[in-house]
């Protein structure tokens, strides 16, 4: 695939594209804030204008800005997490879905979390937003199946990323999280991409509306 790489800044978008090129792939960077409809539309227009169509849309933007008890969450806290995690997926699906209907099909992959499937204490807003992504995935899968559009989701467990590093490296919370994970470790990012490749490919041509947990056994425990 030729990948259009999005990031909030030119630097992050270009870094992602360069990593793909260094691995032998083809990539084109576009910076855009995916919490704003106008910027998502610009991102999609640039992709379609350059390549003629969009076959796969991965909604992977997400934030987890705080780790606090529910009664301490402010309105601004709530709005920020809902915008970064849930509104961004709605806007991405909407923009991609319209183009895919016009071209006769495509596949959308939304990245949610095990937090959308189970309770993670001190992550109320995050879990609520991630549960919303699962419902967006289900509803759009049903609405758009007749147009040849498949919509699925991946629910990662704890992954070695910048966003999770603070908790994973915490001497108390990090140890608790690993003890709760049957495989007793966090996932490498490449262990999530394998699931993404499957759901985006023809190998999953009869799979839609599904949320695949990639969690080291967390949901089975």
VEXMIRO-466121 format. One record per atom (N, C-alpha, C): residue in one letter; x, y, z. Coordinates in steps of 0.2 Angstrom, whole numbers, padded with zeros to 4 digits, always signed. Example, Ala and Ser with C-alpha at 12.3 -4.5 7.8 and 13.67 -1.06 7.14 Angstrom:
BEGIN
A+0066-0028+0039;A+0062-0022+0039;A+0066-0016+0039;S+0064-0011+0035;S+0068-0005+0036;S+0064+0000+0039;
//
This chain:
BEGIN
X+0004-0006+0000;X+0000+0000+0000;X+0004+0006+0000;X+0002+0011-0003;X+0005+0018-0002;X+0001+0021+0004;X+0005+0023+0009;X+0002+0026+0015;X+0002+0033+0015;X-0004+0036+0017;X-0004+0043+0018;X-0004+0044+0026;X+0002+0047+0028;X+0003+0047+0036;X+0001+0054+0038;X-0003+0053+0043;X-0006+0059+0047;X-0002+0060+0054;X-0001+0066+0055;X+0001+0068+0062;X-0001+0075+0063;X-0001+0077+0070;X-0003+0084+0071;X+0002+0089+0069;X+0008+0087+0068;X+0013+0092+0066;X+0016+0090+0060;X+0019+0094+0056;X+0023+0092+0050;X+0029+0087+0052;X+0032+0089+0058;X+0038+0084+0060;X+0035+0077+0061;X+0030+0076+0065;X+0027+0069+0066;X+0025+0066+0060;X+0022+0069+0055;X+0019+0066+0049;X+0025+0064+0045;X+0030+0068+0044;X+0036+0067+0040;X+0040+0061+0043;X+0041+0061+0050;X+0044+0056+0053;X+0041+0049+0052;X+0034+0049+0052;X+0031+0042+0051;X+0032+0040+0044;X+0032+0045+0039;X+0033+0043+0032;X+0040+0041+0030;X+0044+0044+0034;X+0051+0042+0033;X+0053+0035+0035;X+0050+0034+0041;X+0051+0027+0043;X+0048+0022+0038;X+0042+0023+0035;X+0040+0018+0030;X+0044+0018+0024;X+0047+0024+0022;X+0051+0024+0016;X+0058+0020+0018;X+0060+0021+0024;X+0066+0018+0026;X+0066+0010+0026;X+0059+0008+0027;X+0058+0000+0027;X+0056-0002+0020;X+0057+0002+0015;X+0055+0000+0008;X+0048+0002+0005;X+0044+0005+0009;X+0037+0006+0007;X+0037+0013+0004;X+0031+0015+0002;X+0029+0021-0001;X+0024+0025+0004;X+0026+0031+0005;X+0022+0035+0010;X+0022+0043+0008;X+0017+0046+0010;X+0016+0053+0009;X+0013+0056+0015;X+0017+0061+0018;X+0015+0064+0025;X+0010+0070+0024;X+0005+0070+0028;X+0000+0076+0028;X-0002+0078+0036;X+0000+0084+0038;X-0001+0086+0045;X-0008+0088+0045;X-0012+0086+0050;X-0019+0088+0051;X-0021+0087+0058;X-0025+0091+0061;X-0028+0090+0068;X-0035+0086+0066;X-0035+0079+0068;X-0041+0075+0066;X-0047+0076+0071;X-0046+0081+0076;X-0052+0083+0080;X-0056+0088+0077;X-0054+0091+0071;X-0057+0096+0067;X-0060+0094+0060;X-0066+0094+0059;X-0069+0092+0053;X-0065+0095+0046;X-0064+0101+0046;X-0061+0104+0040;X-0054+0101+0039;X-0051+0100+0044;X-0044+0097+0043;X-0044+0090+0041;X-0049+0086+0044;X-0050+0079+0041;X-0052+0079+0034;X-0056+0084+0032;X-0058+0084+0025;X-0052+0086+0021;X-0048+0090+0023;X-0042+0092+0019;X-0037+0086+0018;X-0036+0083+0024;X-0032+0077+0024;X-0035+0072+0019;X-0041+0070+0019;X-0044+0066+0014;X-0044+0068+0007;X-0045+0075+0006;X-0045+0077-0001;X-0038+0077-0004;X-0033+0078+0000;X-0026+0077-0002;X-0024+0070-0004;X-0027+0065+0000;X-0025+0058-0001;X-0029+0056-0008;X-0035+0058-0009;X-0039+0056-0015;X-0036+0060-0021;X-0035+0066-0020;X-0032+0070-0025;X-0026+0068-0028;X-0021+0065-0024;X-0015+0062-0026;X-0015+0055-0028;X-0019+0051-0025;X-0019+0044-0027;X-0026+0042-0030;X-0031+0046-0031;X-0037+0044-0034;X-0042+0040-0030;X-0040+0037-0024;X-0045+0034-0020;X-0042+0032-0014;X-0046+0030-0009;X-0044+0028-0002;X-0047+0021-0001;X-0043+0016-0001;X-0045+0009+0000;X-0045+0007+0008;X-0041+0010+0012;X-0040+0008+0019;X-0040+0014+0023;X-0044+0015+0028;X-0043+0020+0033;X-0042+0018+0040;X-0037+0020+0043;X-0035+0018+0050;X-0036+0024+0054;X-0040+0023+0059;X-0041+0029+0064;X-0038+0027+0070;X-0032+0030+0071;X-0027+0027+0076;X-0025+0033+0081;X-0028+0039+0080;X-0027+0044+0085;X-0030+0043+0092;X-0026+0044+0097;X-0029+0043+0103;X-0024+0047+0109;X-0027+0049+0114;X-0024+0052+0120;X-0026+0049+0126;X-0022+0049+0131;X-0024+0048+0138;X-0020+0052+0142;X-0023+0058+0144;X-0019+0064+0147;X-0019+0063+0154;X-0023+0059+0158;X-0023+0059+0165;X-0025+0052+0168;X-0023+0051+0174;X-0024+0045+0177;X-0027+0047+0184;X-0033+0048+0185;X-0036+0050+0191;X-0043+0047+0192;X-0045+0048+0199;X-0051+0045+0201;X-0057+0049+0197;X-0063+0046+0196;X-0068+0048+0193;X-0071+0055+0195;X-0071+0056+0202;X-0073+0062+0205;X-0069+0068+0204;X-0063+0067+0202;X-0058+0072+0201;X-0057+0074+0194;X-0061+0071+0189;X-0061+0073+0182;X-0064+0079+0181;X-0061+0084+0178;X-0064+0091+0176;X-0068+0090+0169;X-0072+0095+0168;X-0076+0095+0162;X-0071+0096+0156;X-0066+0100+0157;X-0061+0101+0152;X-0057+0094+0150;X-0056+0091+0156;X-0052+0084+0155;X-0057+0079+0151;X-0063+0079+0152;X-0068+0075+0149;X-0068+0077+0141;X-0069+0083+0140;X-0070+0085+0133;X-0064+0084+0129;X-0058+0085+0132;X-0052+0084+0128;X-0051+0076+0126;X-0053+0072+0131;X-0052+0065+0129;X-0057+0062+0124;X-0063+0065+0125;X-0069+0063+0120;X-0067+0066+0113;X-0064+0072+0113;X-0062+0074+0106;X-0057+0070+0103;X-0051+0069+0107;X-0045+0066+0104;X-0046+0059+0103;X-0051+0055+0106;X-0052+0048+0105;X-0058+0046+0102;X-0063+0050+0103;X-0070+0047+0100;X-0072+0052+0094;X-0072+0058+0095;X-0074+0063+0089;X-0069+0062+0083;X-0063+0061+0084;X-0058+0060+0079;X-0060+0054+0075;X-0062+0048+0078;X-0064+0042+0074;X-0071+0044+0070;X-0075+0047+0073;X-0081+0049+0070;X-0080+0053+0064;X-0076+0058+0064;X-0074+0062+0058;X-0070+0058+0053;X-0066+0054+0055;X-0062+0050+0050;X-0066+0045+0047;X-0071+0042+0050;X-0075+0037+0047;X-0080+0040+0042;X-0082+0046+0044;X-0087+0050+0040;X-0084+0052+0034;X-0078+0055+0034;X-0074+0057+0028;X-0072+0051+0023;X-0070+0046+0026;X-0068+0040+0022;X-0074+0036+0019;X-0079+0036+0024;X-0085+0032+0021;X-0088+0035+0015;X-0089+0042+0015;X-0092+0045+0009;X-0088+0043+0003;X-0081+0044+0003;X-0077+0042-0003;X-0078+0035-0005;X-0078+0031+0000;X-0078+0023-0001;X-0085+0022-0004;X-0090+0025-0002;X-0097+0024-0005;X-0097+0026-0013;X-0093+0031-0014;X-0093+0034-0021;X-0089+0029-0025;X-0084+0026-0022;X-0079+0022-0027;X-0081+0014-0026;X-0086+0012-0022;X-0089+0006-0022;X-0086+0001-0017;X-0083+0004-0012;X-0080-0001-0007;X-0074+0002-0003;X-0072-0002+0002;X-0066+0000+0006;X-0066-0003+0012;X-0061-0002+0016;X-0061-0005+0023;X-0059+0000+0028;X-0062+0001+0034;X-0060+0005+0039;X-0058+0001+0045;X-0053+0003+0048;X-0050+0000+0055;X-0050+0005+0060;X-0053+0004+0065;X-0053+0009+0071;X-0049+0006+0077;X-0045+0010+0080;X-0041+0007+0085;X-0044+0009+0092;X-0047+0005+0095;X-0050+0006+0102;X-0045+0004+0107;X-0047+0000+0112;X-0043-0002+0118;X-0047-0007+0122;X-0044-0011+0126;X-0047-0016+0130;X-0051-0012+0135;X-0049-0005+0136;X-0053-0001+0140;X-0060+0000+0138;X-0061-0001+0131;X-0068-0001+0129;X-0072-0007+0130;X-0069-0012+0132;X-0072-0019+0134;X-0073-0020+0141;X-0069-0017+0145;X-0069-0019+0152;X-0067-0012+0156;X-0068-0013+0163;X-0066-0007+0167;X-0059-0006+0169;X-0056+0000+0167;X-0049+0001+0170;X-0050+0007+0175;X-0049+0006+0181;X-0050+0011+0186;X-0045+0017+0184;X-0048+0023+0186;X-0044+0029+0185;X-0044+0031+0178;X-0047+0028+0173;X-0047+0029+0166;X-0055+0030+0164;X-0059+0033+0168;X-0066+0033+0166;X-0067+0036+0159;X-0065+0042+0158;X-0066+0046+0151;X-0063+0042+0146;X-0057+0039+0147;X-0054+0035+0141;X-0058+0029+0140;X-0060+0025+0145;X-0064+0019+0144;X-0070+0021+0140;X-0073+0026+0142;X-0080+0028+0139;X-0079+0030+0132;X-0074+0034+0130;X-0073+0035+0123;X-0071+0029+0119;X-0067+0025+0122;X-0065+0019+0118;X-0071+0014+0117;X-0076+0014+0122;X-0082+0010+0121;X-0086+0013+0116;X-0086+0019+0115;X-0090+0023+0110;X-0087+0021+0103;X-0080+0020+0102;X-0077+0018+0096;X-0080+0011+0094;X-0081+0007+0099;X-0083+0000+0097;X-0091+0000+0094;X-0095+0005+0097;X-0101+0006+0094;X-0101+0009+0088;X-0097+0014+0087;X-0096+0017+0080;X-0095+0011+0075;X-0090+0007+0077;X-0088+0002+0072;X-0094-0003+0070;X-0098-0005+0075;X-0104-0009+0074;X-0109-0006+0070;X-0111+0000+0072;X-0116+0003+0068;X-0114+0004+0061;X-0108+0007+0060;X-0106+0008+0053;X-0105+0002+0049;X-0103-0004+0052;X-0103-0010+0049;X-0109-0012+0046;X-0115-0011+0050;X-0121-0013+0048;X-0124-0008+0042;X-0123-0002+0043;X-0125+0003+0038;X-0122+0003+0032;X-0115+0001+0032;X-0112+0002+0026;X-0110-0005+0022;X-0112-0010+0025;X-0110-0017+0022;X-0113-0017+0015;X-0119-0014+0014;X-0122-0015+0007;X-0118-0011+0002;X-0113-0006+0004;X-0109-0003+0000;X-0102-0006-0001;X-0101-0012+0001;X-0095-0015+0001;X-0090-0012+0005;X-0092-0009+0011;X-0087-0006+0016;X-0087-0010+0022;X-0081-0013+0024;X-0080-0016+0030;X-0078-0012+0035;X-0080-0012+0042;X-0078-0008+0047;X-0077-0013+0053;X-0070-0013+0055;X-0068-0017+0061;X-0064-0013+0066;X-0063-0016+0072;X-0059-0012+0077;X-0054-0017+0080;X-0048-0014+0082;X-0043-0018+0086;X-0043-0015+0093;X-0043-0019+0098;X-0043-0017+0105;X-0036-0019+0108;X-0031-0015+0108;X-0025-0017+0111;X-0025-0017+0119;X-0021-0021+0122;X-0020-0021+0129;X-0014-0016+0130;X-0010-0017+0135;X-0005-0012+0136;X+0001-0013+0131;X+0003-0007+0128;X+0008-0008+0122;X+0014-0003+0124;X+0020-0005+0122;X+0025-0001+0123;X+0025+0005+0118;X+0022+0010+0120;X+0022+0017+0116;X+0023+0023+0121;X+0024+0028+0118;X+0025+0034+0122;X+0020+0036+0127;X+0013+0035+0124;X+0008+0036+0128;X+0007+0032+0135;X+0009+0026+0134;X+0009+0021+0140;X+0015+0021+0144;X+0020+0024+0142;X+0027+0023+0145;X+0026+0025+0153;X+0023+0030+0154;X+0023+0032+0161;X+0020+0027+0166;X+0014+0024+0164;X+0011+0019+0168;X+0016+0013+0168;X+0018+0011+0162;X+0022+0004+0162;X+0028+0005+0166;X+0031+0010+0166;X+0038+0011+0170;X+0037+0013+0177;X+0030+0014+0179;X+0029+0016+0186;X+0031+0010+0191;X+0034+0010+0196;X+0036+0005+0200;X+0031+0001+0203;X+0025+0004+0204;X+0019+0000+0207;X+0014-0001+0202;X+0011+0004+0198;X+0006+0003+0194;X+0009-0002+0188;X+0015-0001+0186;X+0017-0005+0180;X+0018-0012+0182;X+0020-0014+0188;X+0020-0021+0190;X+0013-0024+0191;X+0009-0020+0193;X+0002-0022+0194;X-0001-0024+0187;X+0000-0020+0182;X-0003-0021+0175;X+0000-0027+0172;X+0007-0028+0173;X+0010-0034+0170;X+0007-0041+0174;X+0006-0040+0180;X+0003-0046+0184;X-0004-0048+0182;X-0007-0043+0180;X-0014-0044+0177;X-0014-0047+0170;X-0009-0046+0166;X-0008-0048+0160;X-0006-0055+0160;X-0009-0060+0157;X-0007-0067+0158;X+0000-0068+0154;X+0001-0065+0149;X+0008-0066+0146;X+0013-0062+0149;X+0011-0058+0155;X+0016-0055+0159;X+0021-0050+0156;X+0018-0046+0151;X+0022-0041+0147;X+0018-0037+0143;X+0020-0031+0141;X+0017-0027+0137;X+0018-0029+0129;X+0014-0027+0125;X+0015-0029+0118;X+0020-0024+0115;X+0023-0027+0110;X+0027-0023+0105;X+0022-0020+0100;X+0024-0014+0098;X+0019-0011+0093;X+0018-0015+0086;X+0023-0019+0084;X+0023-0023+0078;X+0018-0029+0080;X+0016-0030+0086;X+0012-0036+0087;X+0004-0033+0086;X+0003-0027+0086;X-0003-0024+0084;X-0004-0023+0077;X+0001-0022+0073;X+0001-0021+0066;X-0001-0027+0063;X+0001-0033+0065;X-0001-0039+0062;X-0009-0040+0062;X-0012-0038+0067;X-0019-0039+0067;X-0022-0034+0062;X-0019-0028+0062;X-0022-0023+0057;X-0021-0025+0050;X-0015-0028+0048;X-0015-0031+0042;X-0020-0036+0040;X-0021-0040+0045;X-0026-0045+0043;X-0033-0042+0042;X-0035-0038+0047;X-0042-0035+0046;X-0043-0031+0040;X-0037-0028+0037;X-0038-0023+0032;X-0037-0027+0025;X-0035-0033+0025;X-0034-0037+0019;X-0040-0042+0017;X-0039-0045+0011;X-0044-0049+0009;X-0045-0055+0013;X-0040-0057+0017;X-0041-0063+0021;X-0046-0062+0026;X-0049-0056+0027;X-0054-0054+0032;X-0060-0052+0028;X-0061-0054+0022;X-0066-0051+0017;X-0073-0052+0020;X-0074-0057+0024;X-0081-0058+0027;X-0081-0056+0034;X-0077-0052+0037;X-0077-0050+0044;X-0079-0042+0044;X-0084-0041+0047;X-0086-0034+0048;X-0089-0033+0055;X-0089-0027+0058;X-0092-0026+0064;X-0088-0029+0070;X-0082-0032+0069;X-0079-0035+0074;X-0074-0031+0078;X-0073-0033+0084;X-0067-0030+0088;X-0063-0035+0090;X-0057-0035+0088;X-0052-0040+0089;X-0047-0038+0095;X-0047-0041+0101;X-0043-0039+0106;X-0036-0042+0105;X-0031-0038+0106;X-0024-0040+0105;X-0021-0038+0112;X-0021-0042+0117;X-0020-0040+0124;X-0016-0045+0128;X-0013-0050+0125;X-0009-0054+0130;X-0013-0058+0134;X-0020-0059+0133;X-0024-0063+0137;X-0028-0059+0142;X-0027-0053+0142;X-0031-0049+0148;X-0038-0050+0148;X-0042-0050+0142;X-0049-0051+0142;X-0051-0058+0144;X-0046-0063+0144;X-0048-0070+0145;X-0047-0071+0153;X-0043-0067+0156;X-0042-0068+0163;X-0048-0066+0168;
//
